[in-house]
Amino acid sequence: MLAGLTGWHTIIMVVLLLPWLIAVVQIARSKAPATPVVLWLVVVTVLPLIGALLWFAVGRASLRREAQRLQGQ
């Protein structure tokens, strides 16, 4: 199935898959409450490239603030 993926096909697949995989791992490892984590996982899964870009631009900081807010209580 993947035998024909050589050269630029592999590069495109890695470029699309790598940010998604990094985002999913970072979201899953976050110490934020379950609801925002699940919502981010849904966004990143439904919209793989756009969701990952949104996660890196907005999501990391928002979940970090949420986790710090809960630890302060």
C-alpha positions in Angstrom: 0.0 0.0 0.0 2.7 2.5 0.9 5.3 0.9 -1.5 4.7 3.6 -4.2 5.2 6.5 -1.8 8.7 7.7 -2.7 10.3 11.0 -3.1 8.0 14.0 -2.9 5.0 11.9 -1.9 6.8 10.9 1.3 7.8 14.5 2.0 4.2 15.7 1.6 2.9 13.0 3.8 5.5 13.8 6.5 4.8 17.5 6.3 1.1 16.9 6.8 1.4 14.2 9.4 4.1 15.4 11.6 2.4 18.6 12.9 -0.8 16.7 13.5 1.1 14.0 15.5 3.0 16.5 17.5 -0.2 18.5 18.3 -2.1 15.3 19.4 0.7 14.3 21.7 1.0 17.7 23.2 -2.7 18.0 23.8 -3.0 14.5 25.3 -0.1 15.2 27.7 -1.5 18.6 28.9 -2.6 18.9 32.4 -5.7 20.9 31.6 -9.2 19.8 32.4 -10.8 17.1 30.2 -13.3 19.3 28.3 -10.8 21.6 26.6 -8.5 18.7 25.9 -11.2 16.7 24.3 -12.4 19.7 22.2 -8.9 20.4 21.0 -8.4 16.7 20.1 -11.7 16.8 18.1 -10.6 20.0 16.3 -7.2 18.6 15.4 -8.6 15.3 14.3 -11.4 16.7 12.2 -9.2 19.4 10.6 -5.7 17.8 10.7 -3.5 20.5 9.2 -5.6 23.5 10.1 -6.4 22.2 13.5 -2.7 21.5 14.2 -1.8 25.1 13.1 -4.5 26.5 15.3 -3.2 24.4 18.2 0.3 25.8 17.8 -1.0 29.4 17.4 -3.7 29.5 20.0 -4.3 26.2 21.9 -1.0 25.7 23.7 -1.2 29.0 25.5 -4.9 28.7 26.3 -4.6 25.2 27.8 -1.5 26.3 29.7 -3.4 29.2 31.3 -6.3 26.9 32.1 -4.0 24.4 33.8 -2.3 27.1 35.8 -5.6 28.6 36.8 -6.8 25.3 38.2 -3.5 24.7 40.0 -3.9 28.1 41.7 -7.3 27.2 43.2 
